[in-house]
Amino acid sequence: MNKRKVLITGTAGFIGFHLAKLLLAEGFRVHGYDGMTNYYDVTLKHRRQAMLFQNPGFSATEGMLEDQAKFDKLADEFEPDVIIHLAAQAGVRYSLENPRVYIDSNVVGTFNVMEAARRLEVDHLLMASTSSVYGANTEMPFTETEKADTQLTIYAATKKANESMAHSYAHLWNLPTTMFRFFTVYGTWGRPDLALYKFVGAMIEDRPIDIYNHGDMYRDFTYVDDLVQGIRLLIDAVPERPASREDIPEWDSLSPVAPFRIVNIGNSDKVRLLDFIDAIEEALDKKAIRNYMPMQMGDVPATWADSSLLQNLTGYRPQTNFRDGIARFVEWYREYYNV
């Protein structure tokens, strides 16, 4: 049995829940840390966490990342081998309304996680970033080795700050660190503020759906089961400080001066938003009432991941077709809400 101990922040959240479930099934001991904030329906968070508690290998602490004393106490008691930091204030659009909470959670909170990882000298620190850090970049698919200095929202800027902070800690303290950039994650037990969740709910209730940029948008939709499988495999792909720059393959984002790497986790497939909506209509057997809108401030017209680095490191790449993923989500939604 796998006795390794993994501390995951955000286990009551969408991705943290799925990752914890996967690791528990493999026999890892998992301790979750979650603030149970009311950014969206807390009932959903409690339901996810309750499912995890059915496994004896799971334990959890409720607390905010900004509460360093509480996080340190939990980390010292649990003594994790690996820390996976997923908790964050999420949402590109909400960052326009309430930017300060992103600094508190994503910058201060992430610093507290890094400090604990440094002090405990964990085997590997893995932390979530986002495709939003590519910002105004237009060369696609996005690769981890390209410059990403033109973030368009404070959410994306805090995630880019996390990458820079983590690199400095990896360099200074020889702390093996992997940052992963997520691309438009969707799936069962998802977040109600995500497009798929909102679209399905509105369509079932005969409400119109808002389609930004008149539908001329493309996203690299990544199914959550594929995403967490990628994270699971990256746990074992521990970066090592290279002896020289010449030792780094040109396809690798490994830092020349630190055991630090950035990895895209995406489906490597650019899907038009209107095709995504067509697939929801198909799964629901119902037409959407479409409300076409201009581009939302801070949004980007397209995202598209090059996931070849993930494949080179782990032999794995996400491949769930968006139509299959949508059908699974619709089935879950109907069951969860009894509609």
Rosetta blueprint (number, residue, H / E / L):
1 M L
2 N L
3 K L
4 R L
5 K E
6 V E
7 L E
8 I E
9 T E
10 G L
11 T L
12 A L
13 G L
14 F H
15 I H
16 G H
17 F H
18 H H
19 L H
20 A H
21 K H
22 L H
23 L H
24 L H
25 A H
26 E L
27 G L
28 F L
29 R E
30 V E
31 H E
32 G E
33 Y E
34 D E
35 G L
36 M L
37 T L
38 N L
39 Y L
40 Y L
41 D L
42 V H
43 T H
44 L H
45 K H
46 H H
47 R H
48 R H
49 Q H
50 A H
51 M H
52 L H
53 F H
54 Q L
55 N L
56 P L
57 G L
58 F E
59 S E
60 A E
61 T E
62 E E
63 G L
64 M L
65 L L
66 E L
67 D L
68 Q H
69 A H
70 K H
71 F H
72 D H
73 K H
74 L H
75 A H
76 D H
77 E H
78 F H
79 E L
80 P L
81 D L
82 V E
83 I E
84 I E
85 H E
86 L L
87 A L
88 A L
89 Q L
90 A L
91 G L
92 V L
93 R L
94 Y H
95 S H
96 L H
97 E H
98 N L
99 P H
100 R H
101 V H
102 Y H
103 I H
104 D H
105 S H
106 N H
107 V H
108 V H
109 G H
110 T H
111 F H
112 N H
113 V H
114 M H
115 E H
116 A H
117 A H
118 R H
119 R H
120 L H
121 E L
122 V L
123 D L
124 H E
125 L E
126 L E
127 M E
128 A E
129 S E
130 T E
131 S H
132 S H
133 V H
134 Y H
135 G L
136 A L
137 N L
138 T L
139 E L
140 M L
141 P L
142 F E
143 T L
144 E L
145 T L
146 E L
147 K L
148 A L
149 D L
150 T L
151 Q L
152 L L
153 T L
154 I H
155 Y H
156 A H
157 A H
158 T H
159 K H
160 K H
161 A H
162 N H
163 E H
164 S H
165 M H
166 A H
167 H H
168 S H
169 Y H
170 A H
171 H H
172 L H
173 W H
174 N L
175 L L
176 P L
177 T E
178 T E
179 M E
180 F E
181 R E
182 F E
183 F L
184 T L
185 V E
186 Y E
187 G L
188 T L
189 W L
190 G L
191 R L
192 P L
193 D L
194 L L
195 A H
196 L H
197 Y H
198 K H
199 F H
200 V H
201 G H
202 A H
203 M H
204 I H
205 E L
206 D L
207 R L
208 P E
209 I E
210 D E
211 I E
212 Y H
213 N H
214 H H
215 G H
216 D L
217 M L
218 Y E
219 R E
220 D L
221 F L
222 T E
223 Y E
224 V H
225 D H
226 D H
227 L H
228 V H
229 Q H
230 G H
231 I H
232 R H
233 L H
234 L H
235 I H
236 D L
237 A L
238 V L
239 P L
240 E L
241 R L
242 P L
243 A L
244 S L
245 R H
246 E H
247 D H
248 I L
249 P L
250 E L
251 W L
252 D L
253 S L
254 L L
255 S L
256 P L
257 V L
258 A L
259 P L
260 F E
261 R E
262 I E
263 V E
264 N E
265 I E
266 G L
267 N L
268 S L
269 D L
270 K L
271 V E
272 R E
273 L H
274 L H
275 D H
276 F H
277 I H
278 D H
279 A H
280 I H
281 E H
282 E H
283 A H
284 L H
285 D L
286 K L
287 K L
288 A L
289 I E
290 R E
291 N E
292 Y E
293 M L
294 P L
295 M L
296 Q L
297 M L
298 G L
299 D L
300 V L
301 P L
302 A E
303 T L
304 W L
305 A E
306 D L
307 S L
308 S H
309 L H
310 L H
311 Q H
312 N H
313 L H
314 T H
315 G L
316 Y L
317 R L
318 P L
319 Q L
320 T L
321 N L
322 F H
323 R H
324 D H
325 G H
326 I H
327 A H
328 R H
329 F H
330 V H
331 E H
332 W H
333 Y H
334 R H
335 E H
336 Y H
337 Y H
338 N L
339 V L
